[in-house]
Structures are given as C-alpha cells and as structure tokens.
Amino acid sequence: MPEKTPIHLWIVGILSLLWNAMGAFDYVMTQTRNQTYMAKFTPEQLEYFYGFPTWVEFFWALAIWSSVAGSVLLLLRRSWALPVFGVSFVAMLITTVHNYALSNGMEVTGVFGMIFSAIIFVVALLLVVYSRSMTARGVLR
C-alpha cells in the first residue's frame, strides 16, 4: 500500500520545479541569444557560450529538460522521477566535464561560475537521492 504523500514532497517538488524552471529560462534565453538577457555577460563569455560544440548543446538540453520533467513527475508522484532525474544528473556531469576539464570554462566564468556549477551539481544529486527515497518508501508509484 502506498504511503500517504508527505508534505515535504510538495515542498521539494514545487521548489525543484521553480529551480529547474530558472535553468530552463536561462537555457532558452541563451539559445535564442536574447539581447537583453545576454547583455549581463562579457564578450568573452558570450563567445564561450555561443561556441559550445553540438554534443555539449545536446547534453545541456537533456540536463535542463529532464530536470524540469523530473520535477513534474515528482509532483505527479510518479516513480519515473528517479530515472529522469538520473538522466539529468548524468547529462549535467557530461557538460561539466566539458566546461571545466575540456575547455576554459573556469577562466571564462571565474570562481562564481564554478561555485554556481557546484550548487547545481549538489541540487541535482539531492533530487536523485530524494526521488530514490520516495520511490523506496512507496510514495512515488
């Protein structure tokens, strides 16, 4: 018998959806090269972002949109949230390897960029762990 939905699931679900929606907004604004949004970046940063290889663009999109889908699935109490958050996490790891090991991301984005990437990493990992816990408890079905 499924466990009653704990209040923290709604809190985590809504907060994760808002968090991931911010990432989706950033992705859309970057991909559409929205001038107002992109004006906050230096010319070097713009060149860096606009110069991502196709495979990095693919994994970035996969990380973003699967994280949004995972949040929706969490709110719908679906166990698919776990593998979808897992896909997002792995895709994010791949883009992070590109950004900080295979290119000059640290030089371009600075310490703030690296710290923010670390925060994104931790949140993504916590969402995987949380959805795994909720699936094991029978909250997600």
Rosetta blueprint (number, residue, H / E / L):
1 M L
2 P L
3 E L
4 K L
5 T L
6 P L
7 I H
8 H H
9 L H
10 W H
11 I H
12 V H
13 G H
14 I H
15 L H
16 S H
17 L H
18 L H
19 W H
20 N H
21 A H
22 M H
23 G H
24 A H
25 F H
26 D H
27 Y H
28 V H
29 M H
30 T H
31 Q H
32 T L
33 R L
34 N L
35 Q H
36 T H
37 Y H
38 M H
39 A L
40 K L
41 F L
42 T L
43 P H
44 E H
45 Q H
46 L H
47 E H
48 Y H
49 F H
50 Y H
51 G L
52 F L
53 P L
54 T H
55 W H
56 V H
57 E H
58 F H
59 F H
60 W H
61 A H
62 L H
63 A H
64 I H
65 W H
66 S H
67 S H
68 V H
69 A H
70 G H
71 S H
72 V H
73 L H
74 L H
75 L H
76 L L
77 R L
78 R L
79 S L
80 W L
81 A H
82 L H
83 P H
84 V H
85 F H
86 G H
87 V H
88 S H
89 F H
90 V H
91 A H
92 M H
93 L H
94 I H
95 T H
96 T H
97 V H
98 H H
99 N H
100 Y H
101 A H
102 L H
103 S L
104 N L
105 G H
106 M H
107 E H
108 V H
109 T H
110 G H
111 V H
112 F H
113 G H
114 M H
115 I H
116 F H
117 S H
118 A H
119 I H
120 I H
121 F H
122 V H
123 V H
124 A H
125 L H
126 L H
127 L H
128 V H
129 V H
130 Y H
131 S H
132 R H
133 S H
134 M H
135 T H
136 A H
137 R L
138 G L
139 V L
140 L L
141 R L
